[in-house]
Amino acid sequence: MNVTDSKHVVALCGSQRDGSHTRSALEQTLTAAETRGATTELLDLTELDLPVFDPDQTDAGDAETLRQRVQDADAVLLGTPMYHGSYSSTLKTALDYCGFDEFEETTVGLLVVSGGGFPTPALEHLRSVARALDAWVLPHQVAIPNAHDAFEGGQLTDESLLDRVETLGTDLVEYAGVESYPEAVPACTVSTAD
Ligand SMILES: Cc1cc2nc3c(=O)[nH]c(=O)nc-3n(C[C@H](O)[C@H](O)[C@H](O)COP(=O)(O)O)c2cc1C
């Protein structure tokens, strides 16, 4: 975890495609986080050597680099294209190299892009995975359907989608470290009298 005052947001991009719409949307999300004072990093998994995960080779390739970058984050943004009704194997491989050390009590935001209709299943699958890692997953999430018509020059054109992306970037900064608050109020101290 980052020890300076400013929050650090790290994004993992689950697409390896040149001109990836997922990457474009993540960049726009991180730009929104930066406007809230955060430092950001977009981890392009294409640039890391991450073989398909083998439990007997947990330090393979650039696994340690990946884990360190994720541990440095106050909030993590997971972005993926929808592949066959779920999220990509690229992102799955990266997540399998990580564990509680990287994600427990870490604020996580989700963004999914699809070629067709609403990519809800991939969002739900990612939410389950983040839950299994004991992350704090933001309620606000972004789904970008019909991606091939949604961008121009790497920028989202639809105002409402742009608004959702900007809210995600803002929430990642606002709720980074959310596990430490609000103060828990024991149920027995709450009075309904008066
Ligand atoms: C292997 C594969 C499976 C896909 N499966 C789906 C799918 O189930 N539903 C869908 O709407 N789009 C599907 N798509 C389309 C991608 O989600 C879409 O092209 C997306 O924009 C790719 O993200 P990218 O631009 O970040 O690479 C699939 C694409 C590939 C390559």
Ligand as a Chemical Component Dictionary entry (heavy atoms), coordinates in Angstrom:
data_LIG
# 
_chem_comp.id                   LIG 
_chem_comp.type                 NON-POLYMER 
_chem_comp.pdbx_formal_charge   0 
_chem_comp.three_letter_code    LIG 
# 
loop_
_chem_comp_atom.comp_id 
_chem_comp_atom.atom_id 
_chem_comp_atom.alt_atom_id 
_chem_comp_atom.type_symbol 
_chem_comp_atom.charge 
_chem_comp_atom.model_Cartn_x 
_chem_comp_atom.model_Cartn_y 
_chem_comp_atom.model_Cartn_z 
_chem_comp_atom.pdbx_ordinal 
LIG C1  C1  C 0 -12.484 -14.950 -28.112 1  
LIG C2  C2  C 0 -13.509 -13.849 -28.119 2  
LIG C3  C3  C 0 -14.713 -14.056 -27.524 3  
LIG C4  C4  C 0 -15.680 -13.042 -27.502 4  
LIG N1  N1  N 0 -16.863 -13.263 -26.875 5  
LIG C5  C5  C 0 -17.780 -12.267 -26.821 6  
LIG C6  C6  C 0 -19.017 -12.474 -26.138 7  
LIG O1  O1  O 0 -19.282 -13.522 -25.559 8  
LIG N2  N2  N 0 -19.914 -11.464 -26.132 9  
LIG C7  C7  C 0 -19.654 -10.260 -26.748 10 
LIG O2  O2  O 0 -20.511 -9.370  -26.696 11 
LIG N3  N3  N 0 -18.485 -10.030 -27.398 12 
LIG C8  C8  C 0 -17.543 -11.012 -27.432 13 
LIG N4  N4  N 0 -16.352 -10.791 -28.059 14 
LIG C9  C9  C 0 -16.081 -9.465  -28.634 15 
LIG C10 C10 C 0 -15.217 -8.616  -27.708 16 
LIG O3  O3  O 0 -15.785 -8.529  -26.393 17 
LIG C11 C11 C 0 -15.074 -7.201  -28.274 18 
LIG O4  O4  O 0 -14.484 -7.283  -29.568 19 
LIG C12 C12 C 0 -14.263 -6.278  -27.405 20 
LIG O5  O5  O 0 -14.316 -4.977  -27.918 21 
LIG C13 C13 C 0 -12.819 -6.677  -27.357 22 
LIG O6  O6  O 0 -12.161 -5.839  -26.414 23 
LIG P1  P1  P 0 -10.852 -5.061  -26.811 24 
LIG O7  O7  O 0 -11.228 -4.052  -27.863 25 
LIG O8  O8  O 0 -10.415 -4.410  -25.549 26 
LIG O9  O9  O 0 -9.856  -6.056  -27.305 27 
LIG C14 C14 C 0 -15.397 -11.794 -28.113 28 
LIG C15 C15 C 0 -14.148 -11.593 -28.737 29 
LIG C16 C16 C 0 -13.213 -12.613 -28.740 30 
LIG C17 C17 C 0 -11.874 -12.374 -29.390 31 
# 
loop_
_chem_comp_bond.comp_id 
_chem_comp_bond.atom_id_1 
_chem_comp_bond.atom_id_2 
_chem_comp_bond.value_order 
_chem_comp_bond.pdbx_ordinal 
LIG C1  C2  SING 1  
LIG C2  C3  SING 2  
LIG C2  C16 DOUB 3  
LIG C3  C4  DOUB 4  
LIG C4  N1  SING 5  
LIG C4  C14 SING 6  
LIG N1  C5  DOUB 7  
LIG C5  C6  SING 8  
LIG C5  C8  SING 9  
LIG C6  O1  DOUB 10 
LIG C6  N2  SING 11 
LIG N2  C7  SING 12 
LIG C7  O2  DOUB 13 
LIG C7  N3  SING 14 
LIG N3  C8  DOUB 15 
LIG C8  N4  SING 16 
LIG N4  C9  SING 17 
LIG N4  C14 SING 18 
LIG C9  C10 SING 19 
LIG C10 O3  SING 20 
LIG C10 C11 SING 21 
LIG C11 O4  SING 22 
LIG C11 C12 SING 23 
LIG C12 O5  SING 24 
LIG C12 C13 SING 25 
LIG C13 O6  SING 26 
LIG O6  P1  SING 27 
LIG P1  O7  DOUB 28 
LIG P1  O8  SING 29 
LIG P1  O9  SING 30 
LIG C14 C15 DOUB 31 
LIG C15 C16 SING 32 
LIG C16 C17 SING 33 
# 
